[in-house]
Amino acid sequence: MKLSNIFYLLFISFFLSSCASKQNTVEEQQEFSNGAVVTAHPIASEVGVAILKKGGNAVDAAIAVKFALAVVYPNAGNLGGGGFMVYRDKSGFVNSLDFREKAPQKAHRDMYLDQAGNPITDLSLYGQLASGVPGSVAGMDEAYKKYGKLPWKELLQPAIELASKGFPITEQQAGEFNRYQERFKKHNPNGAAIIREASWKPGDLFIQSALAETLKRIAEQGRDGFYKGKTADYIVAEMKRGNGIISLEDLANYQAVWRIPIVGTYKGYKVTSMPPPSSGGVALMALLQSVEKYPLAKWGFQHDSTVRAMVEAERRVYADRATHLGDPDFYRVPVNELTNAKFNQERMAKVSLKKATPSDQVKASKFPGYESEETTHYSIVDKEGNAVSLTTTINGSYGSLVWVEGAGFLLNNEMDDFSVKPGTPNMYGLLGGKANAVEPGKRMLSAMTPTIIEKDGKLKMVVGTPGGSTIITSVFQTILNVLEFDMTAQESVSAARFHHQWKPEYIDVEEQAIDSKTRASLEKDGYSLNKRGPIGRVENIVVLPNGKLQAGADPRGDDKAAGY
């Protein structure tokens, strides 16, 4: 039997056993000695571990997981989207890779407005016109050229096997597939692998033959197997079937970019996160600096004062995000000013925690000179201590809902992450200004916050999450859960969460977050609370003093921690 076939059977066996025991094990803290992988899907986690066991490094595993997620987690894993990767090698060197989607050359500022200048919402959300030029394949190709170790083809083989032979879908996936059927049919009149007349059931085999052929082309030709030749032709033909504007030239010219990470400190910990065009690293650093002087550990987890300090910090940081963050290749982003500890702490020193500050009274700072709940994140640490924190997305769940006919993958709807019109909220309620206006070749603003933390030169945490506008605050809370409230990796991601983003005015609160007494106190002092469903799906790895790896997979989904 071929080695790839053995791996395929192992993935499926692992998946079935993990699903059977999920109810009993999801909250258990797992520890590993040689490597850990935490992803949104059990099969993808096992793919990553298999690569590590074969001698691959964290980047090899990240590439294999990325392509596996494009098969087994189609609502966010992708070939047709983009993302960001933060990397730290075993010596402590850090780097960050931007493979965010870009606006096509035919894009323009008013492309989603009617003749009266009002936004036509659906144009930036559904169909071919909603798609930016994909960056995922170029990103993995660039990561491999710089840090890869195992043969490229070996890293894609698990995904090819899973696409061609199929995998059993989870209960959660079956429900999603069924709920989206009518929408899939509307945007894919010629059909797609996910469309069928009979209802999907848990355990049904999902086979994606066209996607398998696309993956084979990428395995043989690298980035050219996607951005040129047959796959590129399929993408442009799909554009012509609708109102899309991505051209062969757009695809051929796309490049992933290495950028200098956002690096700062929080109470002696070194924090490394993603720079613009992600707003994540800037906003996270500003949030940590804003609360650094408060005695959070003494106050306690989700204590009244703790919540107030965090919310007021979030209110101000998100106001700055709306005004100052965008693609640094097109706009001067005041990174140094926004991540200045003195500035953030002096601003918070003027804030009263006795009463809520109305958001209309909070204006963006003045200096010289937004994404789906269905993004996905994974964290990886290998045996040598190399670490990858990678967040990737097609924006909305299942992106633009358009499958590229003949190629078998979904297109993103990332164009909605631009400010379609300054002052108009996107699908997540995030506001933006001219810094994030639509321009040809520009990368849209993101909230993705892949982050790595170390202490005294040693790796401490690898963390990130999906969740659109809630990404930044979910990572913020998870970091505090570990560093301030002494939670394990699993406890830190399982803990209930809340979120505030300046506007709308209210605090989003998960059902179990913030006890009733504290809620009453907050409401008495002018804070509005909005009960909502799950916030984020955080994946966290914490390195213990003895070198063991604690892996925490978010119980809000099918997420799974694996290692050896």
Protein Blocks (a to p, Z undefined) as FASTA:
>chain_A
ZZklmmmmmmmmmmmmmmmmmmmmmmpccddfkbccddfbfklmmmmmmmmmnopafklm
mmmmmmmmmmmmmmlgcfklccddddddfkopacdddfbdcddfkbcfklmccfkopacf
klmmgcjklpccdfklmmmmmmmmmmpmbdfklmmmmmmmmmmnopaddfklmmmmmmmm
mmmmmmmmnopfklcfbdcdehiacddfklmmmmmmmmmnommlmmgcjllmmmmmmmmm
mmcfbdfklmmmpccdddddddddeehiacdddddfbfklmmmmmmmmmmmmpcfklnog
hifklmmmmmmmmmmmmmmmmmmgccfkloccdfklmmgmklmmmmmmmpcfkbccdfkl
pccdddehjadfkbccdddddfkopacdddddehiahilopacehjlpacdfklmmpcfb
ghiacfkopacdfklgccehiacddfbdcdcddeehiafbdcddehijmmmmmmmmmmmm
mmmnopafklmmmpccdddehiafbdcddfkgopfklmmmmmmnopacdddddedjaddd
dddfkopacddddfkbmbdcddZZ
